Every structure is written in C-alpha cells, then in structure tokens.
C-alpha cells in the first residue's frame, strides 16, 4: 500500500502542469495549511522540491527494512510538518532539518 502512495506521488509530480512555484505535489490538491503555505511561498516550494528529490533518490536505491525505515521516517516528518500549519518559519526549519537528515544517508 505504501508503494502505491509513492507511485501516486510520482505520477502526480510527472503530470502536474507548470506552476508559479515548483513543489513536489500538485497545489490544486492542497488541503492543509502547510500545503497552502508551501504553494504560496517560493522558498518553501524550492525546499520542498529539494527535500523530495533527496528522499526519492535515497529510497530508490534502498530495499527491504532500510526502505521501510526511511518511508516511516518520512511519514513521521510529514506529520511534524503538518503541525506547523501555515507558519513559514516553522516550515522552513522543518525542511532544513529533514534535508540535513537525508543528506547524511
């Protein structure tokens, strides 16, 4: 089931029309304050793309338990990001922290 979600995210990213700010998801499907903030902020959108690219580059080379662990960490991180709501400072901090974690992989 989790692989299906990843596949859906990749499909959405591949077929999404160009937007003013690039991000890893289609802003037309944004439903939460954090997603709206990312769509409305060029810096957050760029951080989202950077983090997403790192995440998928790493997860695509992993298998088994390592892949499952990284996916679970990402799900937890997305929940933490959601807690920021529309607070740009909080979102920026979350992205910098996650990018740093992913760069250590």
C-alpha positions in Angstrom: 0.0 0.0 0.0 2.8 2.4 0.8 4.5 1.8 -2.5 1.1 2.7 -4.2 1.2 6.1 -2.4 4.8 6.7 -3.6 3.7 5.8 -7.1 0.8 8.1 -7.0 3.0 11.0 -5.8 5.5 10.3 -8.6 2.6 10.2 -11.2 1.2 13.5 -9.8 4.6 15.2 -10.0 5.2 13.9 -13.5 1.9 15.1 -15.0 1.3 18.3 -12.9 1.1 21.4 -15.1 3.8 24.1 -14.5 3.0 26.4 -11.7 4.4 29.7 -10.5 6.3 27.9 -7.8 7.5 24.4 -8.2 6.9 21.9 -5.4 6.7 18.2 -5.2 2.9 18.0 -5.2 0.1 19.5 -7.2 -1.2 22.6 -5.4 -4.7 22.0 -6.8 -4.9 19.1 -4.3 -3.6 21.0 -1.3 -5.9 20.5 1.7 -3.9 21.6 4.7 -2.4 24.9 5.9 1.1 23.6 5.5 0.5 22.7 1.9 -1.1 26.1 1.1 1.9 27.8 2.7 4.3 25.8 0.6 2.3 26.6 -2.6 2.3 30.3 -1.7 6.0 30.7 -0.8 8.7 30.4 -3.4 11.4 29.5 -0.8 9.3 26.7 0.8 8.4 25.4 -2.6 12.1 25.1 -3.6 12.9 23.5 -0.2 10.1 21.0 -0.8 11.5 20.1 -4.2 15.0 19.7 -2.8 13.8 17.5 0.0 11.6 15.4 -2.2 14.4 14.9 -4.8 16.8 13.8 -2.0 14.2 11.5 -0.5 13.3 9.7 -3.7 17.0 9.4 -4.8 17.7 7.7 -1.5 14.6 5.5 -1.2 15.0 4.3 -4.8 18.4 2.8 -4.0 17.2 1.1 -0.8 15.4 -2.1 -0.3 13.9 -4.1 2.5 14.0 -2.9 6.0 16.1 0.2 5.1 13.5 1.3 2.6 10.6 0.7 5.0 12.5 2.6 7.8 13.1 5.6 5.6 9.5 5.7 4.4 8.3 5.5 8.0 10.6 8.4 8.9 9.2 10.4 6.0 5.6 9.8 7.1 6.5 10.9 10.6 8.2 14.0 9.2 5.2 14.9 7.1 3.1 14.7 10.3 5.5 17.0 12.0 5.4 19.4 9.0 1.6 19.5 9.2 1.8 20.6 12.8 3.5 23.8 11.6 0.3 24.9 9.9 1.0 28.0 7.8 3.9 29.2 10.0 6.6 29.8 7.4 9.4 29.9 9.9 8.4 26.5 11.4 8.1 25.0 7.9 11.5 26.4 6.8 13.1 24.9 10.0 11.4 21.5 9.4 12.7 21.4 5.8 16.2 22.4 6.7 16.3 19.7 9.4 14.9 17.0 7.1 17.3 17.9 4.3 20.2 17.7 6.7 19.0 14.2 7.9 18.6 13.0 4.3 22.0 14.3 3.2 23.5 12.1 6.0 22.1 8.9 4.3 
